[in-house]
């Protein structure tokens, strides 16, 4: 792109082109290609306006010269008529050449015969061959190739040199030397700095300018047309000063609306550049909008409109919606007063994807501390979560804003994800969970250090131990909630023909039942006859949650809580 003395408009165009080209290196999406086409179309309109202004200006200069000759009988500027025609011819020739290349790019992309729309906006191979040549031809001329880009380089340089030389020939006197133009600063074909290239060696202008999809090349050529008219304007201005008439002021301007993206995740900011094509130093536009904040760049005709993307425009059951906006630009008119240019636009607001990771699979355990990570990657650093849940306590982590502990109490739980951005709470979405009870622990009994199978007779003096074994998956997911206790244990023995009677009681005193609890059978069992049946009954089982609170587990039946053995 052009370097040297650039207008704010052209700097903005260059910046947008480079940013979009960088995005293309990552992923050539339809949105990016459409953005290139949008820029191309608007640059084309600006070029048409520039042509109209150029023709009007040349016409006014010729009228002024003819007036001098006819009315004032001054012939000093008679020769300037031929010079103006020559300038017009040189500029028209360059514009015709750029239009020819645009037509070739259109041929490469192909057009739908019915709609006229470009078919292959992302074509890269054919157009790079068109510009640089085939195969090793691209390495010719020290990496400048040997095809159309190399030729265009020379033709642009010749045009700029013609403009600079003719301009400087009009400068008279040492006191005006600061008005002299430098070919190196004005030329449009400077090679990019090494930092602007993604390779170890800086790319040449030819490759750097026309690398990318065909639609990007077309946008670049449209921008070059505006550069040509700007160079012509430099020359016409100094020639116009010989006539003693006012410096040209644009009599028609166009508002340009160039969004940085057309699809914005809800919760982020939509941003668009607003600027005036064919701006001049006399034009100081005023920007305004009722849809967001607008900031004008100091000393330029460019402003940035920033609008929060609202999730409220997304219809229920849909993933995206359309948000509209308006802005206006007041531009001073050459005849006095202001012309108001209206800008209408819209962008797509897309519901960001909520990413949830949890060790506790896709359900929540009732009355347990279920730790989940809730992230919305599309919001990046602007993600400031605010989470709530139905029939549940939601406890934020103290270490990271994305981690939460959800403690549900009902049968289901709806977790609502919001993000606080720029002081606004924006709803991102809901997550529906099924809530289940933790799996029951397993009751294990060991006799003399060995797991008892319930069938073999045991000695009367046996050592008996009980333990509650948590479910492996549950304990792995929520170790702070997989702790259990037993209130007390009764030992009963059938010493006679009547029902079993209590022969011993064990008070566990709130101990950890996931570790063995020793149960003494008692003296009466040791004195009992061979074949006496002994029952070990657990009275109450409870779970100790992460808050160290007891949660009774009443799911165990009398049969499950009673274990039996026979002594010998």
Secondary structure, 3 states (H helix, E strand, C coil): CCCCCCCHHHHHHHHHHHHHHHHHHHCCCHHHHHHHHHHHHHHHHHHHHHHHHHHHHHHHHHHHHHHHHHCCCCCCCHHHHHHHHHHHHHHHHHHHHHHHHHHHHHHHHCECCCCCCECCCCCCHHHHHHHHCCHHHHHHHHHCCCCHHHHHHHHHHHHHHHHHHHHHHCCCCHHHHHHCCCHHHHCCCCCCCHHHCCCCCCCCHHHHHHCCCHHHHHHHHHHHHHHHHHHHHHHHHHHHCCCCCCCCCCCCCEEEEEECCCEEECCCEEEEEEEEECCCCCCCCEEECCCCEEEECCCCCEEEEEEECCHHHCCCCCCEEEEEEEEEEEEECCCCCEEEEEEEEEEEEECCCCEEEECCCCEEECCCCEEEEEECHHHHHHCCEEEEECCEEEEECCCCCCEEEEEECCCEEEEEEEEEECCEEEEEEEEEEEEECCCCCEEEEEECCEECCCCCCECCCCCEEEEEECCHHHHHHCHHHCEEEECEEEEEECCCCCCCEEEEEEECCCCCCCCCEEECCCHHHHCCCCCCEEEEEECCEEEECCCCCEEECCCCCHHHHEEEEEEC
